[in-house]
Amino acid sequence: MSKTLTITLPDALEQALVQTAAQANQSTEEMVVQLLTQTLMPNSESKLEQADPLMALFGSIKSDVPDLAERHDEYLGQALYEEMYRNE
């Protein structure tokens, strides 16, 4: 079950959150959930990490692809397909 939480952030903290989320190609909401999970439950994977093992790598590379975090499976599948069938 999910809950909605509304919080007020100081300007500097909000700017840091927005910048960090953008670098990781995540929404601010996803970033907050990830940070809270890492802080409050450091030994358990978040539901997002359980559903997508590549999530731990989000934000670890620089890319000009703005939707890489959301569509990485599609891009990997496309690359694999092209590699498998490039000689045909």
C-alpha positions in Angstrom: 0.0 0.0 0.0 1.3 3.5 -0.9 0.9 6.7 1.0 1.2 10.3 -0.2 3.4 12.6 1.8 3.6 16.3 1.4 6.7 18.1 2.8 8.1 21.6 2.7 11.8 21.8 1.7 14.2 24.7 2.2 15.1 26.2 -1.2 18.7 24.9 -1.1 17.6 21.4 -0.4 14.9 21.5 -3.1 17.5 22.7 -5.6 19.9 19.9 -4.6 17.1 17.4 -5.0 16.1 18.6 -8.4 19.7 18.6 -9.6 20.5 15.2 -8.2 17.3 13.7 -9.7 18.0 15.3 -13.1 21.6 13.8 -13.1 20.1 10.4 -12.4 17.3 10.9 -15.1 14.7 10.4 -12.4 11.7 12.4 -11.1 12.2 14.1 -7.8 9.6 11.7 -6.4 11.6 8.7 -7.5 14.8 10.2 -6.1 13.1 10.9 -2.7 11.9 7.3 -2.4 15.3 6.0 -3.4 17.1 8.2 -0.8 14.6 7.4 1.9 14.9 3.7 1.2 18.7 3.8 1.2 18.7 5.7 4.5 15.9 4.0 6.4 16.1 0.5 5.0 19.8 0.2 3.9 19.7 -3.6 3.7 16.6 -4.0 1.6 16.1 -3.3 -2.0 13.3 -0.9 -3.0 10.4 -2.2 -5.0 11.8 -0.3 -8.0 15.2 -2.0 -7.6 13.5 -5.4 -7.2 11.5 -4.8 -10.4 14.5 -3.4 -12.3 18.0 -4.6 -11.3 19.6 -1.9 -13.5 18.1 0.9 -11.3 21.3 0.8 -9.2 23.2 2.0 -12.2 20.9 5.0 -13.0 22.8 8.2 -13.0 26.2 6.5 -13.1 26.9 7.5 -16.7 26.5 10.7 -18.7 24.2 10.4 -21.7 22.5 12.7 -24.2 19.5 10.3 -24.2 17.0 12.0 -21.9 14.8 9.0 -21.3 17.6 6.4 -20.9 16.5 5.5 -17.3 12.9 4.9 -18.4 13.5 3.1 -21.7 16.8 1.3 -21.0 15.3 -2.1 -21.6 14.0 -1.0 -25.0 17.4 0.4 -26.0 19.2 -2.8 -24.8 16.7 -4.9 -26.7 17.2 -2.8 -29.8 21.0 -3.1 -29.6 20.8 -6.8 -29.0 18.5 -7.3 -32.0 20.7 -5.2 -34.2 23.8 -7.2 -33.1 22.1 -10.5 -33.7 20.7 -9.7 -37.2 23.3 -7.2 -38.6 24.9 -9.9 -40.8 21.7 -11.0 -42.5 
